[in-house]
Amino acid sequence: MRSAGPPGPPSAAPPAVTLIGSVQRAMRLLETVATHPYGAPAKQLARETGLALPTAYHLLRTLVHEGYLRREKGLFFLGDAAERLARGGAQQKRRSTMADTLAHWRDLLGAPVYYAMYRDGEIEILCVSESRQAPAVEEWADFRETGHAHAVGQCLLSQLDEDARRDHLARYPVRALTPYTVRDNDTLLRRLARMRRMEPVVERQEYAVGTVCAAVPITAGATAATVAISLPTHQADRLLPAARRLHTEIGRHLESLTLAISI
């Protein structure tokens, strides 16, 4: 009786080169559909991408199934998944641009730079650019809860109307962090009311002893935002000149900063 030969090799997975080719063809189709805001039929997409019609049909069906395309009356359009990718890419680019801008200002001013926004009733520090030579302030007390004590928070609160300020302070009332912190809600509200619109806000050792800060307001519609710097007290004489320089720089980059508010 003849013995059975060794078992054959298991079915191999599709070669990587085949998978890469399929991805490349699918990406070509997506890019081509994106150039047709009013949609395009499969035959036209196959012709424009140089794909065989059966291959184009197969990839288009797959892309529709995965949500990257949608089909209406024989025409193909970008689907929700592709649009989410586009929005995510644009947002990532804005974040990268903002980080590069803050790093440039950090090196120009020799100080750490902070970008913050008031969103959904909260103070949010969205980006900090620091270096070994210009370290950021240590967040020893939650920045969101201590907006009354630091320049970032005071600058953002100064851009709100009085009802919004009182609502914020009802949730995060004034409390002493250092001997220099404002004493109570009413005192802070009076200070905020006296602040001149679009002027830098200066804070000296109210959040952290040994640190002075300045924040420049940025307003886009109903959104309050700010860019701020901090310095150790032995460099306090640099604070106002640096804040004025920052104000000028912000004016030069206002359009990109306004776009970044949508981060």
Secondary structure by P-SEA (a helix, b strand, c coil): cccccccccccccccaaaaaaaaaaaaaaaaaaaaccccccaaaaaaaacccaaaaaaaaaaaaaacccccccccccccaaaaaaaaaaaaaaaaaaaaaaaaaaaaaacbbbbbbbbccccccccbbbbccccccccccccccccccccaaaaaaaaaccaaaaaaaaaacccccccccccccaaaaaaaaaacccccbbbbcccccccccbbbbbbbccccccccccccccccccaaaaaaaaaaaaaaaaaaaaaaaccc
